[in-house]
Amino acid sequence: MPLYLLGLGSKDEINEDVMKRMAKESGGSYDRVENQEQLFKVFEKLSIEISRRRHRRGGAALAGREDGRPLLPGQRRFRPAAALR
């Protein structure tokens, strides 16, 4: 499962080597931001990337109920990793 890691703050406050390695080994990505504008750009990029990955797999990783009804506010449904393949 890909890890999307985000470093907030200055480089001396973050162990970037470890975070980059974890992201790379999992097939995810690592980004470091220092301000709100950069954070919004990273979230937008991740939203597009994750959406593309879901569509290539033929479905969403997070879904509604088994009966097709949407989840209620605050509810989450996580499928087991095997269901994502």
N, C-alpha and C positions, 0 to 999 in steps of 0.2 A: 504494500500500500504506500503510495507516495506521501512523503512528508513535505509540507510547505511551511518553511520556517521563516520567521521574521525577527530581525534584530532591531530593537528600538534604542536609539541613543548613539553615542560616539563609539568608535572602533575600540578604544581602550577599555570599554565596559562590557565588551562582547567577545566570547571565544569563537571568532568567525571560522577558524579552521575546522573545529568540531561541527559547527552548524552546517557549513558547506559540505563536509564529508557525509553527514547524515542525510542531507537533502539529495546529494548525488547518488548515494548508494540505494536510496529508496525510490529513485525516479522522480523526485519532486524538485523543489527549488528553494533557494535561499535569497532573501533580499534584506538589505539594511536600509532603514530610513532614519532621518534626523528631524523631520518635521511633518506637519499635518498634510501638506500638499503631496509630499512623497508617499505618505501612507495611502492616500486616496488613489494615487496612480498604481501602486502595487496591488491594492484590493481590486481595482478595475482589471488589471492584467491577470490576476489569479482567477477572477470570475470568468473571464473569457477562456483561459486555459483549462480550467476544471470543466466548464461547460463543453468544450470541444472533446475532452477525454471521455465524458459521459456519453456523448453522442456517438463516438467511435465504438464504444462498448455496447451500444444499443439500449441504453437506459440510464436512469439516474441512480446514483449511489444512495441517496437519501430519498425515500419515497413516502407515499401516504400509507393508509391502512391496507391490509390484504384485500379488503372488499372494494378497493378503489376510491373510497371516500377520502377527502383531504384530512390531514391532521388538524386538531384544534390548536389555537394559539398556545404556545408553550410546550406542546408535545413534540417529541422527536422519535423517529423510527430508524434505527440503525440495522441494516441487514448484515448478517455474518459475511466475512470475507469470501467464503465459497459462493455466496449468492451473487457476488459482483462479477464473477467470471463468466 
